[in-house]
Amino acid sequence: MLRLEALTLVQDDFRLSADFTIEAGARVAVIGPSGAGKSSLLSAIAGFYAPASGRILWAGREIGALAPGARPLSMLFQDGNLFPHLSVADNLGLGISPDLRLSAADRDRIAAALERVGLAGFGPRRPAQLSGGEQSRVALARVLLRARPLLLLDEPFAALGPGLKEQMLDLVAELCAATGITLLMVTHDPQDALRLCPQTVLVAQGVARAPQDTGPFLVDPPEVLQNYLGGRRFL
């Protein structure tokens, strides 16, 4: 369970507060107007943005003082964070050992992770030899190898075409169901939320609101979200 307790983020004129709980195994979209603080909220949970006050707890343990690498989470950004000079297998190996001292068993785990995301045999390739969708699958495979219970997605599939993005969202759903990972996903597209996330957090007007059921929320979104979406409805 992820708990944000009286959390406040402040930088210059920007201010965001959050006070809510996300149950273990939940899949939650984070949506709201541009600049509202969606990515900042995920960055604070991940340890890249120091809160002005409040606490971040996972399974009842405060993690706010931990370095990013010590937190029980993985985070994917839009670019996937693949190193172009390393093979696909070595990029995945970083999820096991940052110095790439990998055993035969580790290499077997890497091969299994690639197979699980539909990239069996891709280990020797370089990122430049992959399509955008394939690079996204490599990034997901690395998440599997890290085996952290919390996954933060900051629009990692935004640059993909609609069909490929849907495939990636479905793959994430399968991986979450198989592993019990808790998911928070920033998106600007309500269709992504509907496809992947039964719950949605609205970030707007300085507040990240408690999760709501995605379907009813998008049937009649609040005015601030209606304005951002141009008055569209999605159900």
CYANA upper distance limits for C-alpha pairs under 8 A (distance plus 0.5 A):
  1 MET  CA     21 THR  CA      7.59
  1 MET  CA     22 ILE  CA      6.33
  1 MET  CA     23 GLU  CA      5.14
  1 MET  CA     24 ALA  CA      4.88
  1 MET  CA     57 LEU  CA      8.48
  1 MET  CA     58 TRP  CA      6.12
  1 MET  CA     59 ALA  CA      5.44
  1 MET  CA     60 GLY  CA      7.95
  2 LEU  CA     21 THR  CA      6.21
  2 LEU  CA     22 ILE  CA      5.60
  2 LEU  CA     23 GLU  CA      6.98
  2 LEU  CA     24 ALA  CA      7.56
  2 LEU  CA     56 ILE  CA      7.98
  2 LEU  CA     57 LEU  CA      6.30
  2 LEU  CA     58 TRP  CA      5.20
  2 LEU  CA     59 ALA  CA      7.04
  3 ARG  CA     19 ASP  CA      8.19
  3 ARG  CA     20 PHE  CA      6.59
  3 ARG  CA     21 THR  CA      4.95
  3 ARG  CA     22 ILE  CA      6.92
  3 ARG  CA     55 ARG  CA      8.49
  3 ARG  CA     56 ILE  CA      6.42
  3 ARG  CA     57 LEU  CA      5.49
  3 ARG  CA     58 TRP  CA      6.85
  3 ARG  CA     60 GLY  CA      8.31
  4 LEU  CA     18 ALA  CA      6.80
  4 LEU  CA     19 ASP  CA      5.64
  4 LEU  CA     20 PHE  CA      5.95
  4 LEU  CA     21 THR  CA      6.76
  4 LEU  CA     54 GLY  CA      8.08
  4 LEU  CA     55 ARG  CA      6.56
  4 LEU  CA     56 ILE  CA      5.42
  4 LEU  CA     57 LEU  CA      7.03
  5 GLU  CA     18 ALA  CA      7.60
  5 GLU  CA     19 ASP  CA      5.41
  5 GLU  CA     20 PHE  CA      7.17
  5 GLU  CA     54 GLY  CA      6.11
  5 GLU  CA     55 ARG  CA      5.57
  5 GLU  CA     56 ILE  CA      6.85
  5 GLU  CA     57 LEU  CA      8.32
  6 ALA  CA     17 SER  CA      7.42
  6 ALA  CA     18 ALA  CA      6.50
  6 ALA  CA     19 ASP  CA      5.40
  6 ALA  CA     53 SER  CA      7.80
  6 ALA  CA     54 GLY  CA      5.24
  6 ALA  CA     55 ARG  CA      7.24
  7 LEU  CA     17 SER  CA      6.00
  7 LEU  CA     18 ALA  CA      5.60
  7 LEU  CA     19 ASP  CA      6.68
  7 LEU  CA     51 PRO  CA      7.34
  7 LEU  CA     52 ALA  CA      8.26
  7 LEU  CA     53 SER  CA      6.23
  7 LEU  CA     54 GLY  CA      4.51
  7 LEU  CA     55 ARG  CA      6.37
  7 LEU  CA     56 ILE  CA      7.91
  8 THR  CA     15 ARG  CA      7.62
  8 THR  CA     16 LEU  CA      6.13
  8 THR  CA     17 SER  CA      4.92
  8 THR  CA     18 ALA  CA      7.05
  8 THR  CA     51 PRO  CA      6.25
  8 THR  CA     52 ALA  CA      6.06
  8 THR  CA     53 SER  CA      5.73
  8 THR  CA     54 GLY  CA      6.63
  9 LEU  CA     14 PHE  CA      8.28
  9 LEU  CA     15 ARG  CA      6.02
  9 LEU  CA     16 LEU  CA      5.55
  9 LEU  CA     17 SER  CA      6.86
  9 LEU  CA     41 LEU  CA      8.44
  9 LEU  CA     50 ALA  CA      7.99
  9 LEU  CA     51 PRO  CA      5.28
  9 LEU  CA     52 ALA  CA      5.89
  9 LEU  CA     53 SER  CA      7.78
 10 VAL  CA     14 PHE  CA      6.11
 10 VAL  CA     15 ARG  CA      5.04
 10 VAL  CA     16 LEU  CA      7.15
 10 VAL  CA     51 PRO  CA      7.55
 10 VAL  CA     52 ALA  CA      6.51
 11 GLN  CA     15 ARG  CA      7.10
 14 PHE  CA    206 GLY  CA      8.35
 15 ARG  CA    206 GLY  CA      6.21
 16 LEU  CA     37 GLY  CA      7.32
 16 LEU  CA    206 GLY  CA      4.92
 16 LEU  CA    207 VAL  CA      5.81
 16 LEU  CA    208 ALA  CA      7.50
 17 SER  CA    206 GLY  CA      6.81
 17 SER  CA    207 VAL  CA      5.44
 17 SER  CA    208 ALA  CA      6.66
 18 ALA  CA    207 VAL  CA      6.56
 18 ALA  CA    208 ALA  CA      5.48
 18 ALA  CA    209 ARG  CA      7.12
 18 ALA  CA    210 ALA  CA      8.38
 19 ASP  CA    208 ALA  CA      8.24
 19 ASP  CA    209 ARG  CA      8.08
 19 ASP  CA    210 ALA  CA      7.68
 20 PHE  CA    209 ARG  CA      7.96
 20 PHE  CA    210 ALA  CA      5.74
 20 PHE  CA    211 PRO  CA      8.20
 21 THR  CA    210 ALA  CA      7.81
 22 ILE  CA     26 ALA  CA      7.28
 22 ILE  CA    211 PRO  CA      7.89
 23 GLU  CA    182 THR  CA      8.26
 24 ALA  CA    180 GLY  CA      8.26
 24 ALA  CA    181 ILE  CA      8.01
 24 ALA  CA    182 THR  CA      6.05
 25 GLY  CA    176 CYS  CA      8.05
 25 GLY  CA    180 GLY  CA      5.59
 25 GLY  CA    181 ILE  CA      5.82
 25 GLY  CA    182 THR  CA      4.73
 25 GLY  CA    183 LEU  CA      7.73
 26 ALA  CA    181 ILE  CA      8.27
 26 ALA  CA    182 THR  CA      5.64
 26 ALA  CA    183 LEU  CA      6.73
 26 ALA  CA    198 PRO  CA      8.40
 26 ALA  CA    199 GLN  CA      8.25
 27 ARG  CA    182 THR  CA      6.53
 27 ARG  CA    183 LEU  CA      5.11
 27 ARG  CA    184 LEU  CA      6.70
 27 ARG  CA    185 MET  CA      8.42
 27 ARG  CA    196 LEU  CA      7.65
 27 ARG  CA    197 CYS  CA      5.33
 27 ARG  CA    198 PRO  CA      6.77
 27 ARG  CA    199 GLN  CA      6.99
 28 VAL  CA    183 LEU  CA      6.43
 28 VAL  CA    184 LEU  CA      5.38
 28 VAL  CA    185 MET  CA      6.80
 28 VAL  CA    193 ALA  CA      8.31
 28 VAL  CA    197 CYS  CA      5.57
 28 VAL  CA    198 PRO  CA      7.06
 28 VAL  CA    199 GLN  CA      5.27
 28 VAL  CA    200 THR  CA      5.66
 28 VAL  CA    201 VAL  CA      7.36
 28 VAL  CA    211 PRO  CA      7.82
 29 ALA  CA    184 LEU  CA      6.24
 29 ALA  CA    185 MET  CA      5.26
 29 ALA  CA    186 VAL  CA      6.42
 29 ALA  CA    187 THR  CA      7.35
 29 ALA  CA    193 ALA  CA      5.96
 29 ALA  CA    197 CYS  CA      6.17
 29 ALA  CA    199 GLN  CA      6.83
 29 ALA  CA    200 THR  CA      5.02
 29 ALA  CA    201 VAL  CA      6.54
 30 VAL  CA     38 LYS  CA      6.95
 30 VAL  CA    184 LEU  CA      7.22
 30 VAL  CA    185 MET  CA      6.16
 30 VAL  CA    186 VAL  CA      5.05
 30 VAL  CA    187 THR  CA      6.77
 30 VAL  CA    200 THR  CA      6.34
 30 VAL  CA    201 VAL  CA      5.30
 30 VAL  CA    202 LEU  CA      6.56
 30 VAL  CA    203 VAL  CA      7.45
 31 ILE  CA     38 LYS  CA      7.41
 31 ILE  CA    186 VAL  CA      6.57
 31 ILE  CA    187 THR  CA      6.15
 31 ILE  CA    188 HIS  CA      6.56
 31 ILE  CA    189 ASP  CA      8.46
 31 ILE  CA    190 PRO  CA      8.17
 31 ILE  CA    200 THR  CA      7.61
 31 ILE  CA    201 VAL  CA      6.79
 31 ILE  CA    202 LEU  CA      5.70
 31 ILE  CA    203 VAL  CA      6.58
 32 GLY  CA     36 ALA  CA      7.00
 32 GLY  CA     38 LYS  CA      7.65
 32 GLY  CA    188 HIS  CA      7.53
 32 GLY  CA    202 LEU  CA      6.08
 32 GLY  CA    203 VAL  CA      5.45
 32 GLY  CA    204 ALA  CA      6.26
 32 GLY  CA    225 LEU  CA      6.82
 32 GLY  CA    228 TYR  CA      8.12
 33 PRO  CA    188 HIS  CA      8.34
 33 PRO  CA    203 VAL  CA      7.99
 33 PRO  CA    204 ALA  CA      7.05
 33 PRO  CA    224 VAL  CA      8.40
 33 PRO  CA    225 LEU  CA      7.38
 33 PRO  CA    228 TYR  CA      6.26
 36 ALA  CA    203 VAL  CA      6.58
 36 ALA  CA    204 ALA  CA      5.88
 36 ALA  CA    205 GLN  CA      7.37
 36 ALA  CA    206 GLY  CA      7.39
 37 GLY  CA     41 LEU  CA      6.54
 37 GLY  CA    203 VAL  CA      7.17
 37 GLY  CA    204 ALA  CA      8.25
 37 GLY  CA    206 GLY  CA      8.33
 38 LYS  CA     42 LEU  CA      7.17
 38 LYS  CA    186 VAL  CA      6.91
 38 LYS  CA    203 VAL  CA      6.70
 39 SER  CA     43 SER  CA      6.55
 39 SER  CA    154 ASP  CA      6.99
 39 SER  CA    186 VAL  CA      7.41
 40 SER  CA     44 ALA  CA      6.61
 40 SER  CA     49 TYR  CA      7.43
 41 LEU  CA     45 ILE  CA      6.96
 42 LEU  CA     46 ALA  CA      6.64
 42 LEU  CA    152 LEU  CA      7.23
 42 LEU  CA    154 ASP  CA      8.10
 42 LEU  CA    184 LEU  CA      8.48
 43 SER  CA     47 GLY  CA      6.56
 43 SER  CA     48 PHE  CA      5.52
 43 SER  CA     49 TYR  CA      5.91
 44 ALA  CA     48 PHE  CA      6.18
 44 ALA  CA     49 TYR  CA      4.90
 44 ALA  CA     50 ALA  CA      6.54
 44 ALA  CA     51 PRO  CA      7.03
 45 ILE  CA     49 TYR  CA      8.38
 45 ILE  CA     56 ILE  CA      7.33
 45 ILE  CA     64 GLY  CA      8.16
 46 ALA  CA     68 PRO  CA      6.21
 46 ALA  CA     71 ARG  CA      7.59
 46 ALA  CA     73 LEU  CA      7.62
 46 ALA  CA     74 SER  CA      8.38
 46 ALA  CA     75 MET  CA      7.78
 46 ALA  CA    152 LEU  CA      8.50
 47 GLY  CA     64 GLY  CA      7.58
 47 GLY  CA     66 LEU  CA      7.86
 47 GLY  CA     67 ALA  CA      6.79
 47 GLY  CA     68 PRO  CA      5.20
 47 GLY  CA     71 ARG  CA      8.32
 48 PHE  CA     68 PRO  CA      7.26
 55 ARG  CA     62 GLU  CA      7.24
 55 ARG  CA     63 ILE  CA      8.47
 55 ARG  CA     64 GLY  CA      6.75
 56 ILE  CA     62 GLU  CA      6.21
 56 ILE  CA     63 ILE  CA      6.35
 56 ILE  CA     64 GLY  CA      5.80
 57 LEU  CA     61 ARG  CA      5.60
 57 LEU  CA     62 GLU  CA      4.69
 57 LEU  CA     63 ILE  CA      6.07
 57 LEU  CA     64 GLY  CA      7.76
 58 TRP  CA     62 GLU  CA      6.92
 58 TRP  CA     63 ILE  CA      7.22
 58 TRP  CA     72 PRO  CA      8.42
 63 ILE  CA     71 ARG  CA      7.04
 66 LEU  CA     70 ALA  CA      6.40
 66 LEU  CA     71 ARG  CA      6.67
 67 ALA  CA     71 ARG  CA      7.15
 72 PRO  CA    148 ARG  CA      5.79
 72 PRO  CA    149 PRO  CA      6.65
 72 PRO  CA    150 LEU  CA      6.83
 73 LEU  CA    148 ARG  CA      5.44
 73 LEU  CA    149 PRO  CA      6.54
 73 LEU  CA    150 LEU  CA      4.96
 73 LEU  CA    151 LEU  CA      6.11
 73 LEU  CA    152 LEU  CA      7.84
 74 SER  CA    143 VAL  CA      6.77
 74 SER  CA    146 ARG  CA      7.89
 74 SER  CA    148 ARG  CA      6.76
 74 SER  CA    150 LEU  CA      6.93
 74 SER  CA    151 LEU  CA      5.53
 74 SER  CA    152 LEU  CA      6.72
 75 MET  CA    151 LEU  CA      6.33
 75 MET  CA    152 LEU  CA      5.04
 75 MET  CA    153 LEU  CA      6.32
 75 MET  CA    154 ASP  CA      8.01
 76 LEU  CA     80 GLY  CA      6.46
 76 LEU  CA     81 ASN  CA      8.17
 76 LEU  CA    139 ALA  CA      7.81
 76 LEU  CA    151 LEU  CA      8.41
 76 LEU  CA    152 LEU  CA      6.80
 76 LEU  CA    153 LEU  CA      5.45
 76 LEU  CA    154 ASP  CA      6.58
 76 LEU  CA    155 GLU  CA      8.48
 76 LEU  CA    156 PRO  CA      6.60
 77 PHE  CA     81 ASN  CA      7.61
 77 PHE  CA    153 LEU  CA      6.87
 77 PHE  CA    154 ASP  CA      5.48
 77 PHE  CA    155 GLU  CA      6.87
 77 PHE  CA    156 PRO  CA      5.44
 78 GLN  CA    154 ASP  CA      7.04
 78 GLN  CA    155 GLU  CA      6.07
 78 GLN  CA    156 PRO  CA      4.21
 78 GLN  CA    157 PHE  CA      6.91
 78 GLN  CA    158 ALA  CA      7.38
 78 GLN  CA    159 ALA  CA      8.08
 79 ASP  CA    156 PRO  CA      7.16
 80 GLY  CA    135 GLN  CA      7.54
 80 GLY  CA    136 SER  CA      6.77
 80 GLY  CA    139 ALA  CA      6.10
 80 GLY  CA    156 PRO  CA      7.16
 81 ASN  CA    139 ALA  CA      8.05
 82 LEU  CA     91 ASN  CA      6.81
 82 LEU  CA    127 PRO  CA      7.42
 82 LEU  CA    135 GLN  CA      8.32
 82 LEU  CA    139 ALA  CA      7.79
 83 PHE  CA     91 ASN  CA      7.04
 83 PHE  CA    127 PRO  CA      7.94
 84 PRO  CA    126 ARG  CA      6.91
 84 PRO  CA    127 PRO  CA      6.07
 84 PRO  CA    128 ALA  CA      7.19
 85 HIS  CA    126 ARG  CA      7.58
 86 LEU  CA     90 ASP  CA      6.31
 86 LEU  CA     91 ASN  CA      6.56
 86 LEU  CA    126 ARG  CA      6.79
 86 LEU  CA    127 PRO  CA      8.32
 87 SER  CA     91 ASN  CA      6.65
 87 SER  CA    123 GLY  CA      7.02
 87 SER  CA    124 PRO  CA      5.94
 87 SER  CA    125 ARG  CA      5.85
 87 SER  CA    126 ARG  CA      5.07
 87 SER  CA    127 PRO  CA      7.51
 88 VAL  CA     92 LEU  CA      6.80
 88 VAL  CA    122 PHE  CA      7.26
 88 VAL  CA    123 GLY  CA      5.33
 88 VAL  CA    124 PRO  CA      6.60
 88 VAL  CA    125 ARG  CA      6.12
 88 VAL  CA    126 ARG  CA      6.18
 88 VAL  CA    127 PRO  CA      6.99
 88 VAL  CA    138 VAL  CA      7.60
 89 ALA  CA     93 GLY  CA      6.56
 89 ALA  CA    107 ARG  CA      8.43
 89 ALA  CA    110 ILE  CA      7.05
 89 ALA  CA    111 ALA  CA      8.27
 89 ALA  CA    122 PHE  CA      8.23
 89 ALA  CA    123 GLY  CA      4.81
 89 ALA  CA    124 PRO  CA      6.85
 89 ALA  CA    125 ARG  CA      8.44
 90 ASP  CA     94 LEU  CA      6.92
 90 ASP  CA    100 LEU  CA      7.53
 90 ASP  CA    123 GLY  CA      8.31
 91 ASN  CA     95 GLY  CA      8.05
 91 ASN  CA    142 ARG  CA      8.15
 92 LEU  CA     96 ILE  CA      7.93
 92 LEU  CA    110 ILE  CA      7.04
 92 LEU  CA    138 VAL  CA      7.79
 92 LEU  CA    139 ALA  CA      8.26
 92 LEU  CA    141 ALA  CA      7.51
 92 LEU  CA    142 ARG  CA      5.37
 92 LEU  CA    145 LEU  CA      7.92
 93 GLY  CA     97 SER  CA      6.61
 93 GLY  CA     98 PRO  CA      8.00
 93 GLY  CA    100 LEU  CA      6.42
 93 GLY  CA    102 LEU  CA      7.61
 93 GLY  CA    106 ASP  CA      8.21
 93 GLY  CA    107 ARG  CA      8.31
 93 GLY  CA    110 ILE  CA      7.44
 93 GLY  CA    142 ARG  CA      8.19
 94 LEU  CA     98 PRO  CA      5.15
 94 LEU  CA     99 ASP  CA      7.64
 94 LEU  CA    100 LEU  CA      6.53
 94 LEU  CA    142 ARG  CA      8.40
 95 GLY  CA    142 ARG  CA      6.07
 95 GLY  CA    143 VAL  CA      7.70
 95 GLY  CA    145 LEU  CA      6.41
 95 GLY  CA    146 ARG  CA      5.69
 96 ILE  CA    100 LEU  CA      8.21
 96 ILE  CA    102 LEU  CA      8.35
 96 ILE  CA    106 ASP  CA      8.07
 96 ILE  CA    145 LEU  CA      6.92
 96 ILE  CA    146 ARG  CA      6.70
 97 SER  CA    101 ARG  CA      6.74
 97 SER  CA    102 LEU  CA      7.41
102 LEU  CA    106 ASP  CA      6.05
102 LEU  CA    107 ARG  CA      7.19
103 SER  CA    107 ARG  CA      6.90
104 ALA  CA    108 ASP  CA      6.79
105 ALA  CA    109 ARG  CA      6.80
106 ASP  CA    110 ILE  CA      6.80
107 ARG  CA    111 ALA  CA      6.77
108 ASP  CA    112 ALA  CA      6.68
109 ARG  CA    113 ALA  CA      6.64
109 ARG  CA    145 LEU  CA      7.95
110 ILE  CA    114 LEU  CA      6.76
110 ILE  CA    145 LEU  CA      7.78
111 ALA  CA    115 GLU  CA      6.75
111 ALA  CA    120 ALA  CA      7.26
111 ALA  CA    121 GLY  CA      7.98
111 ALA  CA    123 GLY  CA      7.71
112 ALA  CA    116 ARG  CA      6.66
112 ALA  CA    120 ALA  CA      8.28
113 ALA  CA    117 VAL  CA      7.05
113 ALA  CA    141 ALA  CA      5.85
113 ALA  CA    142 ARG  CA      8.21
113 ALA  CA    144 LEU  CA      7.26
113 ALA  CA    145 LEU  CA      7.48
114 LEU  CA    118 GLY  CA      6.79
114 LEU  CA    119 LEU  CA      5.36
114 LEU  CA    120 ALA  CA      5.75
114 LEU  CA    121 GLY  CA      8.14
114 LEU  CA    122 PHE  CA      7.85
114 LEU  CA    123 GLY  CA      8.14
114 LEU  CA    138 VAL  CA      7.59
114 LEU  CA    141 ALA  CA      6.52
115 GLU  CA    119 LEU  CA      5.73
115 GLU  CA    120 ALA  CA      4.72
115 GLU  CA    121 GLY  CA      8.26
116 ARG  CA    120 ALA  CA      8.31
116 ARG  CA    141 ALA  CA      8.21
117 VAL  CA    137 ARG  CA      6.46
117 VAL  CA    138 VAL  CA      8.16
117 VAL  CA    140 LEU  CA      8.06
117 VAL  CA    141 ALA  CA      6.92
117 VAL  CA    171 LEU  CA      8.07
118 GLY  CA    137 ARG  CA      8.32
119 LEU  CA    134 GLU  CA      8.12
119 LEU  CA    137 ARG  CA      8.18
119 LEU  CA    138 VAL  CA      8.39
125 ARG  CA    129 GLN  CA      6.88
125 ARG  CA    130 LEU  CA      8.26
126 ARG  CA    130 LEU  CA      7.72
127 PRO  CA    135 GLN  CA      7.04
130 LEU  CA    134 GLU  CA      6.09
130 LEU  CA    135 GLN  CA      6.52
131 SER  CA    135 GLN  CA      6.72
132 GLY  CA    136 SER  CA      6.82
132 GLY  CA    160 LEU  CA      7.37
133 GLY  CA    137 ARG  CA      6.83
133 GLY  CA    160 LEU  CA      7.44
133 GLY  CA    164 LEU  CA      7.14
133 GLY  CA    165 LYS  CA      8.46
133 GLY  CA    168 MET  CA      8.17
134 GLU  CA    138 VAL  CA      6.81
135 GLN  CA    139 ALA  CA      6.84
136 SER  CA    140 LEU  CA      6.83
136 SER  CA    156 PRO  CA      7.90
136 SER  CA    157 PHE  CA      7.79
136 SER  CA    168 MET  CA      8.27
137 ARG  CA    141 ALA  CA      6.64
137 ARG  CA    168 MET  CA      8.10
138 VAL  CA    142 ARG  CA      6.86
139 ALA  CA    143 VAL  CA      7.05
140 LEU  CA    144 LEU  CA      6.95
140 LEU  CA    172 VAL  CA      8.41
141 ALA  CA    145 LEU  CA      6.96
142 ARG  CA    146 ARG  CA      6.81
143 VAL  CA    147 ALA  CA      6.96
143 VAL  CA    148 ARG  CA      8.00
143 VAL  CA    151 LEU  CA      8.44
144 LEU  CA    148 ARG  CA      8.37
148 ARG  CA    181 ILE  CA      8.09
149 PRO  CA    180 GLY  CA      7.85
149 PRO  CA    181 ILE  CA      5.38
149 PRO  CA    182 THR  CA      6.68
150 LEU  CA    181 ILE  CA      6.11
150 LEU  CA    182 THR  CA      5.28
150 LEU  CA    183 LEU  CA      6.56
151 LEU  CA    181 ILE  CA      7.17
151 LEU  CA    182 THR  CA      6.58
151 LEU  CA    183 LEU  CA      5.40
151 LEU  CA    184 LEU  CA      6.91
152 LEU  CA    183 LEU  CA      6.51
152 LEU  CA    184 LEU  CA      5.48
152 LEU  CA    185 MET  CA      6.42
153 LEU  CA    183 LEU  CA      8.13
153 LEU  CA    184 LEU  CA      6.71
153 LEU  CA    185 MET  CA      5.01
153 LEU  CA    186 VAL  CA      6.60
154 ASP  CA    185 MET  CA      6.52
154 ASP  CA    186 VAL  CA      5.43
154 ASP  CA    187 THR  CA      7.72
155 GLU  CA    185 MET  CA      7.50
155 GLU  CA    186 VAL  CA      6.08
155 GLU  CA    187 THR  CA      6.04
157 PHE  CA    165 LYS  CA      6.36
157 PHE  CA    168 MET  CA      7.91
158 ALA  CA    165 LYS  CA      8.03
160 LEU  CA    164 LEU  CA      6.61
160 LEU  CA    165 LYS  CA      6.00
161 GLY  CA    165 LYS  CA      6.42
162 PRO  CA    166 GLU  CA      6.71
163 GLY  CA    167 GLN  CA      6.96
164 LEU  CA    168 MET  CA      6.84
165 LYS  CA    169 LEU  CA      6.69
166 GLU  CA    170 ASP  CA      6.64
166 GLU  CA    192 ASP  CA      8.37
166 GLU  CA    195 ARG  CA      8.47
167 GLN  CA    171 LEU  CA      6.67
168 MET  CA    172 VAL  CA      6.68
169 LEU  CA    173 ALA  CA      6.76
169 LEU  CA    192 ASP  CA      7.97
169 LEU  CA    195 ARG  CA      7.81
169 LEU  CA    196 LEU  CA      6.73
170 ASP  CA    174 GLU  CA      6.77
170 ASP  CA    195 ARG  CA      8.30
170 ASP  CA    196 LEU  CA      7.57
171 LEU  CA    175 LEU  CA      6.73
172 VAL  CA    176 CYS  CA      6.55
172 VAL  CA    196 LEU  CA      8.49
173 ALA  CA    177 ALA  CA      6.62
173 ALA  CA    196 LEU  CA      6.72
174 GLU  CA    178 ALA  CA      6.63
175 LEU  CA    179 THR  CA      6.52
175 LEU  CA    181 ILE  CA      8.33
176 CYS  CA    180 GLY  CA      5.84
176 CYS  CA    181 ILE  CA      5.45
176 CYS  CA    182 THR  CA      7.64
176 CYS  CA    183 LEU  CA      8.05
177 ALA  CA    181 ILE  CA      7.89
187 THR  CA    192 ASP  CA      7.49
187 THR  CA    193 ALA  CA      7.88
189 ASP  CA    193 ALA  CA      7.54
190 PRO  CA    194 LEU  CA      6.78
190 PRO  CA    218 LEU  CA      8.15
190 PRO  CA    234 PHE  CA      7.87
191 GLN  CA    195 ARG  CA      6.62
191 GLN  CA    234 PHE  CA      7.77
192 ASP  CA    196 LEU  CA      6.65
192 ASP  CA    197 CYS  CA      8.23
193 ALA  CA    197 CYS  CA      5.49
193 ALA  CA    198 PRO  CA      7.98
193 ALA  CA    199 GLN  CA      8.42
193 ALA  CA    200 THR  CA      7.66
193 ALA  CA    214 THR  CA      7.55
194 LEU  CA    198 PRO  CA      7.48
194 LEU  CA    214 THR  CA      7.00
194 LEU  CA    215 GLY  CA      7.35
197 CYS  CA    214 THR  CA      7.54
198 PRO  CA    213 ASP  CA      6.44
198 PRO  CA    214 THR  CA      5.87
198 PRO  CA    215 GLY  CA      7.96
199 GLN  CA    211 PRO  CA      6.26
199 GLN  CA    212 GLN  CA      5.78
199 GLN  CA    213 ASP  CA      5.02
199 GLN  CA    214 THR  CA      5.21
200 THR  CA    211 PRO  CA      5.63
200 THR  CA    212 GLN  CA      5.81
200 THR  CA    213 ASP  CA      6.81
200 THR  CA    214 THR  CA      5.74
200 THR  CA    217 PHE  CA      8.32
201 VAL  CA    208 ALA  CA      7.07
201 VAL  CA    209 ARG  CA      6.21
201 VAL  CA    210 ALA  CA      6.40
201 VAL  CA    211 PRO  CA      5.09
201 VAL  CA    212 GLN  CA      7.00
202 LEU  CA    208 ALA  CA      6.27
202 LEU  CA    209 ARG  CA      5.94
202 LEU  CA    210 ALA  CA      8.13
202 LEU  CA    211 PRO  CA      8.08
203 VAL  CA    207 VAL  CA      6.23
203 VAL  CA    208 ALA  CA      4.75
203 VAL  CA    209 ARG  CA      6.82
204 ALA  CA    208 ALA  CA      7.07
204 ALA  CA    224 VAL  CA      7.74
212 GLN  CA    217 PHE  CA      7.09
213 ASP  CA    217 PHE  CA      6.59
214 THR  CA    218 LEU  CA      6.65
215 GLY  CA    219 VAL  CA      6.83
215 GLY  CA    235 LEU  CA      7.84
216 PRO  CA    220 ASP  CA      7.27
217 PHE  CA    221 PRO  CA      5.95
218 LEU  CA    233 ARG  CA      7.13
218 LEU  CA    234 PHE  CA      6.70
218 LEU  CA    235 LEU  CA      7.56
219 VAL  CA    233 ARG  CA      6.59
219 VAL  CA    234 PHE  CA      6.95
219 VAL  CA    235 LEU  CA      6.16
220 ASP  CA    233 ARG  CA      7.89
221 PRO  CA    225 LEU  CA      6.56
221 PRO  CA    226 GLN  CA      6.53
222 PRO  CA    226 GLN  CA      6.69
223 GLU  CA    227 ASN  CA      6.55
224 VAL  CA    228 TYR  CA      6.97
225 LEU  CA    229 LEU  CA      6.57
226 GLN  CA    230 GLY  CA      6.40
226 GLN  CA    231 GLY  CA      5.14
226 GLN  CA    232 ARG  CA      7.27
227 ASN  CA    231 GLY  CA      6.41
